[in-house]
Amino acid sequence: MEQETEKKTLTLKTLTKSTVWDVQENDIFRMWDAADKDAEMKENMRHYIDIIRSAFMIEEVTTDSQIARTKYEKQGYKVGTVKIDENQKMTLAIKKRPIMRVTDLTYENIRHISAAKLIEVLDRNFGGGWDSLSQSIKDIIENGFDISTTTLPKDRLHKKGGMYEKKVEDGYEVLEVAKGTWVEAIFAKAKPEAEKPRMKFNTYGGNNEDNDEDVEIEDNYYKQDEEDIEIDGPNDDEITEDNYSTMMDLGSDDPDEEAENLSEYADE
């Protein structure tokens, strides 16, 4: 429900290379129409188009014929007309970039696919198992998913009460990669979105508005008066025969003197 609400409130101005993966082709045309009267939007249109291109393929339909529109629509594009300025319009064909291979995965889109979709992508690209992926691809995947693997003989992988059964019960999607008489199981589960902590500051003087400029953090660590600093030394009343040696330096700066003392001790 929250994602649907967020998608409805997105505009071209608030769109980012991450949130653009949450919208579809019709949403892009809707946001473009809503930005028609915003002068600032027109001045920065190239910037917003670059953001859209990170998740969508955009083609300009140079001819207004129905044949051209149908050609793009058969390829999965949505075709619509957008207003560039008061006197110029443009017909565009827009299509969401497919995520088919592991090389299509990015830090921007990894949190916008399901674990089932990830397993589908991995299955389409696999051969050598999890370790066959490059470290950069692993880092991207693990940024959005909890991943764990196990390799067992075929007849032991689905053993009742084993890791496979427990992971599936915990909501993990599984991909099985055959390795001769053994099978590698890759488990994937979407990580919960971490909430960013928000710092709140008390305001004074009846002003409830947050103003970062008014916030001053005072560091008193080094301002402590020397008179207040007390260094605890050993208490004479607490010194006994058992702990006396621990409070003295029994070492000697003269190695010859130490050797002489040892020699005398040995003669005794």
Secondary structure, DSSP 8 states (H G I E B T S, - for coil): -HHHHHHHH--TTT--TTGGGG--HHHHHHHHHHTTT-HHHHHTHHHHHHHHHTTEEEEE--S--HHHHHHHHHTT-EEEEEEEETTEEEEEEEEE----SGGG--TTTGGGS-HHHHHHHHHHH-SS-GGGS-HHHHHHHHHHEEEEEEEEEHHHHT-TTSHHHHHHHTT-EEEEEEETTEEEEEEEEE--------------TT--S--GGG------TT---GGG-------GGG--TTTGGGGS----S-HHHHHHHHHHHHH-
